[in-house]
């Protein structure tokens, strides 16, 4: 539950990706980075999972589309 008088800020996908990229480039420990950004460590972890899982999903979709276009037609010909 949030503290009274505090406004919760929802970050866009682009903001989350930029924040994660900045963290990874910073070389700082999670706690130090989160102190600088007034961010909970758990939220940074959540953002990192979201960004990396999204990239994994995009890669799997690419491979699946490639497989459908390249491999399946060859199997039909042979």
Secondary structure by P-SEA (a helix, b strand, c coil): cccccbbbbbbcaaaaaaaaaaaaaccccaaaaaaaacccaaaaaaaaaaaaaaaaaaaaaaaaaaaacccaaaaaac
